[in-house]
Amino acid sequence: MNGRRGPVPYARFVPSDIPVLTSTPARADHAVRAAGRALARLGRSDLGGHLVLTAGHDGPSGDPAAQERAVARAVERALRRRPPGPPVRGAPAAPAPPD
């Protein structure tokens, strides 16, 4: 035995401006909560997104801690690649420079 509890989990996160978190498989509640915690830790709890969980060819991982680490890495990777969003509608414009 190599000490592993199951297949190595892999997660991919696609961020969205709509603040709802979804996942494939649909009932991955632990992983969805982990994505929410990762977004909050990064100061982006205003975002949502879709989380895709896989684990090699052996099916989903049975190790919740490993899955949570994979989810956190996926959220961090996705936010590093995501360009900053447009200004919020209704936000005040920058003041004009003095004459």
N, C-alpha and C positions, 0 to 999 in steps of 0.2 A: 504494500500500500504506500502511496506517495504522500500521504498526509492531507490531501485535498478532500473536501466534503462533497464535491460534485463538480460539474462542468464549470469552467471559468465564465462568468457572466460578461456580456458586452451590452452596452447601452448607447443609443444614439438619440440626441435631443434636437428637435427642430423648434426654435423659439417662435412665439407669436405675440402680437400686440394685444390680442384678446386674452384677458387674464383667467384662462381656464386650462387646467392640465389634464391631458388624456394619455392613454397608453395602449400599446399593443404588446402583449395580450391585454384584453380589456380589464381584467380583474387584478391588476398589479398594484394594489392599493399601497403596499409598503414602499414600492419604488416611486409611485406618484408623490407620496408624502416626502420622500427623500429629495425629489426634484424641487418641491416647494421649499424645503429647508435650504437647499443649495442656492436657489434664487434669492431667498431672503438674506442669506449670509453674504451674497455678492451685491446686495443692495438693489436687486431688481425684482422684488416681489410684485411689481406692477405688470410683469410679463406672465404669459402662459406658454403653452407649447405642447408638442406631442412627443412622447417618449416611446422608443422602440427597443424592446428587450430581447436579446437572443443569447444563446450560450453554445457555441460550437455546433456539433451535430448531435449532441446528447440531450437536448432539451433545456428547459430553464434551470437556472442554478438553484440549489436548495439552501445556499448560504446567504442569509439576509444581509450580513455585514459586507460581504464581497459585492453583493448587488448594490448596496447603498454607495460603496466606493465607486463602482462603475458608473452609477447615475450621476454622482457629484462630478466626476471627471467629464462626463458627456455634457453636462450643463456648462461647466467652465469652458470646455472647447468650443461649444456652440456660441457662447457669448463673446469669446475672443474673436471669432470670425464675423460676428454680426456688426455691421456699421452702426454708429450712433443713430438713433431715430430722429425723425423730423421734429421741429419745435411743437410743443403742445398747442393745440388750437385754443384760442382765447387767452393765451399767455401775453403779457404786455410786451410790446416791441422794445427793442433796445433804445435808450435815449439818444437823441441826435447830438452830434458833437457841438460844443459851443462855437458861436461865430467869432 
